[in-house]
Amino acid sequence: MFAALQPITAFAGFPLLLGLALLTLLHEDVAIAVGASLVSVGTVSIGVTAVTLLCGIVIGDLFIYVLGLLSLRVSWIRRRTEGPLLERCRTALQKNLLPTLVTCRIVPGVLFPTYFACGVMRVPFLRFIIITLVTAGVHVGLLLTLMTSSLEAAAVQVQVIGIGCAALLMVMRTKRAQSIVRALFARLRANVEPHLPRGLRDALHCNPTPRAIALPGLPVVPAGAPTIGWAERIPPLLFYIPLVVQWFALGIRHRSLSLPTAANPSIEAGGLLGESKIACMDLIGPAARHWAARSVALVNRPALTPAALGRLASGAGLSFPLVAKPDIGWRGIGVRLVRDSADLHAYLAGFPAEARVILQEHVDYAGEAGIFYVRKPGERHGRIFSMTFRYYPHVVGDGRSSLRELIAADPRASWKADLHHGALADRLDEVPAAGRTVRLSLVGSSRVGGLYKDACGHVTATLTARFDEIADQMPGFHFGRFDVRFASVERLAVGEDFRIIEVNGAGAEAIHMWDPEFRLGNAYATLFHQQALMFEVADACRAQGAKPLTAWELISYQRRQQTLLPLYPASN
């Protein structure tokens, strides 16, 4: 989340707009009046002002909603939200959510308690956010237009909009009107969809795969399954706004915004960001070391020759081909399969000097998974909170089409076409044989077009017990994700035939929520739960003496990581 939320401050008016957005948290109408004044004197455009105000208002509304959700962790509040009376209130609120939220936007003094109640009553997040966006958009647009218009025009606009909105709300409250609207939308979609551009039509159906996706060691994804979910279509800076709001709420509750850096006391920064990957792998003790891929780190220096690199690799028990990757990395950037010592030397030539590189054995198991493991301090056993199968980006040849054409025809590969074209520039005119699978990237990260599928249904007690054994050999590790390669789903289920290729700390995500079949509300619910759990684990570690980093220390780790990432050579 941190890497995706680098602030965009290159334009000169950013401080002014930031102040305007923050003003909405104090009083929305005052902020809109200030924005109208700025528009009137020509300081900023009305469009930029409207977007700024809308973002500030929606963030504030989400903050109140999240506060309501978090209040359920207080036992005496939770007890008072249970029972038949409260259940009837919850049902009534969800049934009348639209008029309730519209009323809150108009009537002063009722917005905070109502939005707080929405969180306490667990109103579905997706419905809440959609209605909030629409009502806030109308509120901002209406007031901003009125405040920048003449009084005569404003009077007419108020009458027309007010009468129209009131009539629409009254009509839409009837079941007959709702059924008519649903039927009209269904007919409209049936008539319009065939005439839409193919790309837009596919997007409405989450870009279904035209063929079954069958990769060795992994379950088959049937033809017609979605390949690009709605969560992936949202720009990261917008997608993570609700998570940032929750982070601040949790930080206030636990009295530390940097508390997650204490979640794994044996990992620098708790593994939140900027940590050494080789240090995480080295946490695995001798009794469990055979479950991890053999790895060694070196510092990139000009004196390293191909012969010296060959001796270093063989001395660590490694043989080519092997995987070279940055010690401080993110989402597979700079990871490359090197065939021999000369190939490794060429890779290091484009690597930052004096930066550490990890050399790791190439695990030839076909399947890849992310297994998110959680064990609070003092607990005898942990649990697998999330498991995800990773399908590496690929295309299948038909004996006629070039690699370029196959990429363009595949919904998932075309999503990252520019990246694949750059990485495979010298092979784009190649025509793969019919049925041949062409792997487009070594890593299966979604950054390069990898497909994530929810595998929580494949978690077994035997597999959990295996990771309990591994975590027993990792002192100070409580919260994070093991990235593994495995021979088959069946062997993984019994805790056999897999190798850990990376250990990630608090900064890891429960990536099963990126499954395209996940609804947006469910994806957010998963991330909210993960983030709350991370704070709980870190708080328990702090109670045992672990100290979270200061804000400035955390920023230094973030700067180090962000400085290195653009300097790494491309993955293959």
C-alpha positions in Angstrom: 0.0 0.0 0.0 2.8 2.4 0.8 4.5 2.1 -2.6 1.2 2.6 -4.3 0.4 5.8 -2.4 3.4 8.0 -3.2 2.0 11.6 -2.9 1.7 13.4 -6.2 2.8 17.0 -5.3 4.4 18.1 -8.5 1.8 20.8 -9.3 2.0 24.2 -7.6 -1.6 24.3 -6.3 -1.3 21.1 -4.3 -0.9 22.7 -0.8 -4.0 24.9 -1.5 -6.1 21.9 -2.6 -4.9 19.8 0.2 -6.0 22.5 2.7 -9.3 22.7 0.9 -9.8 19.0 1.2 -8.9 19.0 4.9 -11.3 21.9 5.5 -14.2 19.6 4.5 -13.4 17.5 7.6 -14.3 20.5 9.8 -17.3 21.8 7.9 -18.4 20.8 4.4 -20.4 23.8 3.5 -17.7 26.2 4.7 -15.2 24.3 2.5 -17.5 24.5 -0.5 -18.0 28.3 0.1 -14.2 28.7 0.2 -13.9 26.6 -3.0 -16.5 28.8 -4.7 -14.5 31.9 -3.7 -11.3 30.4 -5.2 -13.2 29.7 -8.5 -14.7 33.1 -8.6 -11.3 34.9 -8.4 -9.8 32.5 -10.9 -7.3 30.7 -8.6 -8.4 27.2 -9.6 -10.9 25.8 -12.1 -14.3 24.7 -11.0 -13.6 21.1 -12.0 -10.4 20.7 -9.9 -12.2 22.4 -7.0 -15.2 20.0 -7.3 -13.0 16.9 -7.4 -11.0 18.1 -4.4 -14.1 18.8 -2.3 -15.6 15.5 -3.3 -12.5 13.6 -2.2 -12.3 15.4 1.1 -16.0 14.8 1.9 -15.9 11.1 0.9 -12.8 10.5 2.9 -14.4 12.1 6.0 -17.6 10.0 5.5 -15.5 6.8 5.2 -13.7 7.7 8.4 -16.9 8.0 10.3 -18.1 4.6 8.8 -14.8 2.9 9.8 -15.1 4.4 13.3 -18.4 2.7 13.6 -17.0 -0.6 12.5 -14.1 -0.3 14.9 -16.3 0.5 17.8 -17.7 -3.0 17.7 -14.3 -4.1 19.1 -15.4 -2.4 22.4 -17.3 -5.1 24.3 -20.0 -2.9 25.9 -20.8 -1.4 22.4 -20.9 -4.8 20.8 -23.3 -6.1 23.4 -25.7 -3.2 22.8 -25.8 -4.0 19.0 -27.1 -7.5 19.6 -30.7 -8.6 20.1 -34.0 -8.5 18.1 -34.6 -4.8 18.5 -31.3 -3.9 17.0 -31.7 -6.5 14.3 -34.9 -4.8 13.3 -33.1 -1.4 13.3 -30.4 -2.9 11.1 -33.0 -4.3 8.6 -34.9 -1.0 8.5 -31.7 1.0 8.0 -30.5 -1.2 5.1 -34.0 -1.1 3.5 -34.1 2.7 3.7 -30.5 3.4 3.2 -30.9 5.7 0.1 -33.4 8.2 1.6 -31.6 8.0 5.0 -28.2 9.1 3.5 -29.8 11.7 1.3 -31.6 13.2 4.4 -28.3 13.2 6.3 -26.7 15.2 3.5 -29.4 17.9 3.7 -30.3 18.1 7.4 -27.6 19.6 9.6 -26.3 17.7 12.7 -27.4 14.1 11.8 -24.7 13.0 9.4 -22.1 11.9 12.0 -24.4 9.7 14.1 -26.1 8.2 11.1 -22.8 7.3 9.3 -21.4 6.0 12.6 -24.5 3.8 12.9 -24.0 2.5 9.4 -20.6 1.2 10.5 -22.0 -0.2 13.8 -24.9 -1.9 11.9 -22.5 -3.3 9.3 -24.3 -1.7 6.4 -22.7 -3.3 3.2 -19.7 -1.3 2.3 -20.3 -1.2 -1.4 -23.8 0.2 -1.1 -22.7 2.7 1.4 -19.8 4.0 -0.7 -21.8 4.2 -3.9 -24.7 6.2 -2.3 -22.2 8.4 -0.4 -20.3 9.2 -3.7 -23.6 10.0 -5.5 -25.0 12.2 -2.7 -21.7 14.0 -2.1 -21.3 14.6 -5.8 -24.8 16.1 -6.1 -24.3 18.1 -2.9 -20.9 19.6 -4.1 -22.0 20.2 -7.6 -25.2 21.9 -6.6 -23.8 24.2 -4.0 -20.7 25.0 -6.0 -22.8 25.9 -9.0 -25.2 28.0 -7.0 -22.4 29.9 -5.2 -20.7 30.7 -8.5 -23.9 31.7 -10.3 -26.2 34.8 -10.1 -29.0 34.9 -7.6 -31.7 34.8 -10.3 -30.2 31.7 -11.9 -29.6 30.1 -8.6 -33.3 30.5 -7.6 -34.4 28.7 -10.8 -31.9 26.0 -10.3 -32.9 25.4 -6.7 -36.6 25.1 -7.7 -36.0 22.7 -10.6 -33.4 20.5 -8.9 -35.3 20.4 -5.6 -38.7 19.5 -7.2 -37.0 16.9 -9.5 -35.1 15.2 -6.7 -38.1 15.1 -4.4 -40.3 13.6 -7.1 -37.7 11.0 -8.1 -37.2 9.9 -4.5 -41.0 9.5 -4.0 -41.4 7.5 -7.2 -38.4 5.2 -6.6 -39.8 4.2 -3.2 -42.5 2.1 -4.9 -41.8 -1.5 -5.8 -43.5 -1.0 -9.1 -41.0 1.8 -10.1 -38.1 -0.3 -8.9 -39.1 -3.3 -11.0 -39.7 -1.1 -14.0 -36.2 0.5 -13.6 -34.6 -3.0 -13.3 -36.4 -4.2 -16.5 -35.4 -1.0 -18.4 -31.8 -1.4 -17.4 -31.8 -5.1 -18.4 -33.4 -4.2 -21.8 -31.1 -1.3 -22.3 -28.0 -3.5 -21.6 -29.3 -6.2 -24.0 -29.8 -3.6 -26.8 -26.7 -1.5 -26.2 -24.1 -4.1 -25.3 -23.8 -5.7 -28.7 -23.0 -2.3 -30.2 -20.3 -1.4 -27.7 -16.6 -1.6 -28.6 -15.4 -5.1 -27.8 -13.0 -3.8 -25.1 -15.8 -2.1 -23.2 -18.1 -5.1 -23.6 -15.4 -7.4 -22.2 -14.8 -5.0 -19.3 -18.4 -5.2 -18.3 -18.0 -9.0 -18.0 -14.5 -8.6 -16.3 -12.7 -9.8 -19.5 -13.6 -13.5 -19.6 -11.0 -15.9 -20.8 -11.8 -17.4 -24.2 -10.1 -20.7 -23.3 -9.5 -22.7 -20.1 -6.3 -21.7 -18.3 -4.4 -24.9 -17.6 -1.0 -24.6 -16.1 1.0 -27.5 -14.6 0.4 -28.0 -10.9 -2.5 -25.6 -10.7 -6.3 -26.1 -10.8 -7.8 -25.4 -14.3 -9.6 -22.0 -14.6 -12.6 -22.7 -16.9 -13.3 -20.8 -20.1 -15.5 -17.8 -19.6 -14.0 -17.1 -16.1 -13.3 -13.4 -15.4 -9.7 -12.4 -15.7 -9.7 -8.7 -14.6 -11.6 -7.7 -11.5 -13.1 -4.3 -10.7 -10.5 -3.8 -7.9 -7.7 -3.9 -10.4 -9.4 -1.3 -12.6 -9.4 1.3 -9.8 -6.2 3.5 -9.8 -4.2 2.6 -6.7 -4.2 6.1 -5.3 -8.0 5.9 -5.2 -8.3 2.2 -4.3 -6.3 2.6 -1.1 -8.1 5.7 0.3 -10.4 3.6 2.5 -7.4 1.6 3.8 -5.6 4.9 4.7 -8.7 6.1 6.6 -8.8 2.8 8.5 -5.1 3.0 9.2 -5.4 6.4 10.8 -8.4 5.2 12.8 -6.5 2.1 14.0 -3.4 4.2 14.7 -5.5 6.6 16.9 -7.1 3.7 18.7 -3.7 2.0 19.4 -1.9 5.3 20.0 0.7 4.8 17.3 0.4 5.2 13.5 3.6 3.2 13.0 2.6 0.4 15.3 2.7 -2.3 12.5 6.5 -2.0 12.4 6.4 -4.0 15.7 4.3 -6.9 14.3 7.5 -8.9 13.6 10.2 -7.9 16.1 12.9 -10.0 14.4 12.4 -8.2 11.0 13.5 -4.6 10.4 10.5 -2.3 10.2 8.4 -5.4 11.0 8.6 -6.2 7.3 6.3 -3.3 6.5 8.6 -1.9 3.8 12.3 -1.6 3.0 13.3 -4.8 4.8 16.1 -7.2 3.8 14.6 -10.2 2.0 17.7 -12.4 2.7 17.4 -11.5 6.5 13.8 -12.7 6.4 14.8 -16.0 4.7 17.6 -16.4 7.2 15.1 -16.3 10.1 14.1 -19.9 9.1 16.1 -22.1 11.5 18.1 -25.2 10.7 15.3 -27.7 11.6 13.0 -26.1 8.9 15.6 -24.9 6.5 15.0 -27.7 4.0 11.6 -26.1 3.3 13.3 -23.0 1.9 15.0 -22.5 -1.4 18.8 -22.3 -0.9 19.8 -18.6 -1.0 22.9 -16.4 -0.6 23.5 -12.6 -0.7 26.3 -10.7 -2.3 27.2 -7.0 -2.6 27.4 -5.8 -6.2 31.0 -4.5 -6.7 32.9 -3.9 -10.0 35.6 -6.4 -9.0 33.2 -9.3 -9.4 34.1 -11.3 -12.5 32.2 -14.1 -14.1 34.7 -16.6 -12.8 34.4 -15.1 -9.2 30.6 -15.2 -9.5 30.7 -18.9 -10.5 32.9 -19.8 -7.6 30.7 -17.9 -5.2 27.5 -19.7 -6.4 29.1 -23.1 -6.3 30.5 -22.4 -2.8 27.0 -21.7 -1.6 25.8 -25.0 -3.1 24.0 -23.3 -6.0 24.1 -24.2 -9.7 22.9 -22.5 -12.8 20.3 -21.6 -13.9 19.5 -19.6 -10.7 17.4 -16.7 -9.8 18.9 -13.2 -9.1 16.8 -10.6 -7.3 17.3 -7.5 -5.2 17.6 -7.8 -1.5 15.3 -4.8 -1.0 12.5 -5.3 -3.5 8.8 -5.0 -4.3 6.4 -7.0 -6.4 9.0 -8.9 -8.5 10.9 -5.8 -9.8 14.4 -6.7 -10.9 13.9 -10.5 -10.5 15.6 -12.4 -13.3 16.5 -16.0 -14.2 20.2 -16.1 -15.1 21.6 -19.1 -17.2 25.3 -18.9 -16.4 28.0 -16.8 -14.7 28.3 -14.5 -17.8 24.5 -13.9 -17.7 24.8 -13.1 -14.0 27.7 -10.7 -14.7 25.6 -8.9 -17.3 22.7 -8.6 -14.9 24.9 -7.1 -12.2 26.3 -4.6 -14.7 22.9 -3.0 -14.7 22.4 -3.3 -11.0 23.1 -0.4 -8.5 26.6 -0.5 -7.2 27.1 -1.5 -3.6 23.5 -2.8 -3.4 22.8 -6.3 -2.2 21.7 -9.1 -4.6 20.2 -12.4 -3.6 21.2 -15.5 -5.6 18.6 -18.3 -5.1 18.2 -21.8 -6.5 15.7 -22.0 -9.3 12.9 -24.1 -7.9 11.4 -26.0 -10.8 8.1 -26.8 -9.2 5.2 -25.7 -11.5 2.8 -24.2 -9.0 3.2 -21.0 -7.1 1.2 -19.7 -4.1 1.1 -17.0 -1.5 0.3 -18.3 2.0 -0.5 -15.7 4.6 0.2 -16.9 8.1 -0.8 -15.3 11.4 0.2 -16.3 15.0 -0.3 -13.8 17.8 2.4 -13.8 20.5 1.8 -16.5 23.1 -0.4 -18.6 20.9 0.7 -22.3 20.5 -0.7 -22.5 17.0 -1.2 -20.0 14.1 -3.6 -20.0 11.2 -3.4 -19.6 7.5 -5.4 -16.4 7.0 -5.2 -16.4 3.2 -3.9 -18.6 0.4 -3.7 -17.7 -3.2 -2.7 -19.5 -6.4 -0.6 -17.5 -8.8 -0.9 -18.1 -12.5 2.1 -16.7 -14.3 1.3 -14.5 -17.4 1.4 -16.6 -20.6 -0.1 -17.2 -24.0 -0.8 -20.4 -25.9 0.4 -20.7 -29.5 -2.0 -21.6 -32.3 0.7 -22.2 -35.0 -0.4 -19.2 -37.0 -0.3 -16.1 -34.8 2.8 -14.2 -33.8 3.6 -13.6 -30.1 2.5 -10.0 -30.5 -0.9 -11.1 -31.9 -1.3 -13.7 -29.1 -0.6 -11.1 -26.5 -3.2 -8.8 -28.0 -5.8 -11.6 -28.2 -5.4 -12.7 -24.6 -7.5 -10.6 -22.2 -5.0 -10.9 -19.3 -1.8 -10.5 -21.3 -3.1 -7.5 -23.3 -3.8 -5.8 -19.9 0.0 -5.5 -19.5 0.8 -5.5 -23.2 3.3 -2.6 -23.1 5.3 -4.3 -20.4 5.4 -7.6 -22.3 6.4 -5.8 -25.5 9.3 -4.2 -23.8 10.5 -7.4 -22.1 10.1 -9.6 -25.3 11.0 -7.0 -28.0 13.2 -9.4 -29.9 10.7 -12.2 -29.9 7.4 -10.5 -30.8 7.4 -11.8 -34.4 8.0 -15.4 -33.3 5.2 -17.8 -34.1 4.8 -20.4 -31.3 3.7 -23.9 -32.3 0.1 -24.9 -31.7 -0.5 -25.7 -28.1 2.8 -24.4 -26.9 2.6 -22.3 -23.7 4.9 -19.3 -23.8 5.7 -17.8 -20.4 5.8 -14.0 -20.5 7.4 -13.4 -17.2 9.4 -15.3 -14.6 7.4 -13.9 -11.7 3.7 -14.4 -11.3 3.0 -10.9 -9.7 -0.1 -9.1 -10.8 2.2 -6.2 -11.6 3.3 -8.1 -14.7 -0.2 -9.6 -15.4 -0.2 -12.7 -13.2 -3.6 -14.0 -12.4 -4.5 -14.5 -8.7 -7.1 -17.1 -7.7 -8.5 -17.6 -4.2 -7.2 -20.9 -2.8 -8.5 -20.6 0.8 -10.6 -23.6 0.1 -7.5 -25.7 -0.3 -6.1 -24.9 3.2 -5.9 -28.0 5.4 -5.1 -28.7 9.0 -2.0 -30.6 7.8 -0.8 -27.7 5.8 -1.4 -25.3 8.7 0.5 -27.6 11.0 3.4 -27.7 8.6 3.6 -23.9 8.7 3.3 -24.0 12.5 6.5 -26.1 12.5 8.2 -23.6 10.2 7.1 -20.6 12.2 8.4 -22.4 15.4 11.9 -22.0 13.9 11.4 -18.3 13.1 11.6 -16.4 16.4 9.9 -13.1 16.3 7.8 -13.8 13.2 4.0 -13.5 13.7 2.4 -11.9 10.7 3.3 -12.3 7.0 3.2 -14.2 3.8 5.2 -17.1 2.6 5.6 -17.2 -1.2 6.1 -20.8 -2.2 6.5 -23.0 -5.2 4.9 -26.5 -5.1 4.7 -29.7 -7.2 0.9 -30.1 -7.1 -2.2 -29.0 -5.2 -2.6 -32.4 -3.7 1.0 -32.6 -2.4 0.7 -29.0 -1.0 -2.5 -29.9 0.8 -0.6 -32.5 2.8 2.3 -30.2 3.5 4.8 -31.8 1.2 6.8 -31.0 -2.0 7.0 -27.2 -1.7 9.8 -24.7 -1.3 9.6 -21.2 0.3 11.1 -18.7 -2.2 10.3 -15.5 -0.2 9.2 -14.4 3.3 7.2 -11.2 3.5 6.3 -9.3 6.7 3.7 -6.8 7.7 3.7 -5.1 4.3 2.4 -8.2 2.5 -1.2 -8.4 1.4 -3.8 -11.2 1.6 -3.7 -11.4 -2.2 -6.6 -13.8 -2.7 -8.8 -10.7 -2.7 -7.4 -9.8 -6.1 -9.2 -12.8 -7.6 -11.3 -11.3 -10.4 -14.3 -13.2 -9.1 -14.2 -11.2 -5.8 -16.7 -8.5 -5.4 -15.3 -5.1 -4.6 -17.0 -5.0 -1.2 -15.6 -8.4 -0.3 -12.1 -7.3 -1.3 -12.3 -4.3 1.0 -13.7 -6.4 3.8 -10.7 -8.8 3.5 -8.2 -5.9 3.6 -9.9 -4.2 6.5 -9.8 -7.4 8.4 -6.1 -8.0 7.6 -5.2 -4.4 8.6 -7.1 -4.6 11.9 -5.5 -8.0 12.6 -2.0 -6.5 11.9 -2.5 -3.8 14.5 -3.8 -6.3 17.0 -0.7 -8.5 16.5 1.6 -5.5 16.7 -0.1 -4.3 19.8 0.5 -7.7 21.4 4.1 -7.6 20.4 4.5 -4.1 21.9 3.0 -5.4 25.2 5.9 -7.9 25.2 8.5 -5.2 24.8 8.8 -4.7 21.0 9.1 -1.0 20.0 7.6 0.4 16.8 9.7 2.7 14.6 9.2 6.4 14.8 7.6 8.2 11.9 11.0 9.5 10.7 12.6 6.1 10.9 9.7 4.6 8.8 10.1 7.4 6.2 13.8 6.6 5.9 13.0 2.9 5.1 10.4 4.1 2.6 12.9 6.5 0.9 15.6 3.8 0.7 13.2 1.4 -1.0 11.8 4.0 -3.4 15.3 5.2 -4.3 16.4 1.7 -5.3 13.4 0.4 -7.2 13.8 2.5 -10.3 17.5 1.5 -10.5 17.0 -2.2 -10.8 17.3 -4.0 -14.2 14.1 -5.3 -15.8 12.7 -8.6 -14.9 12.5 -11.4 -17.4 
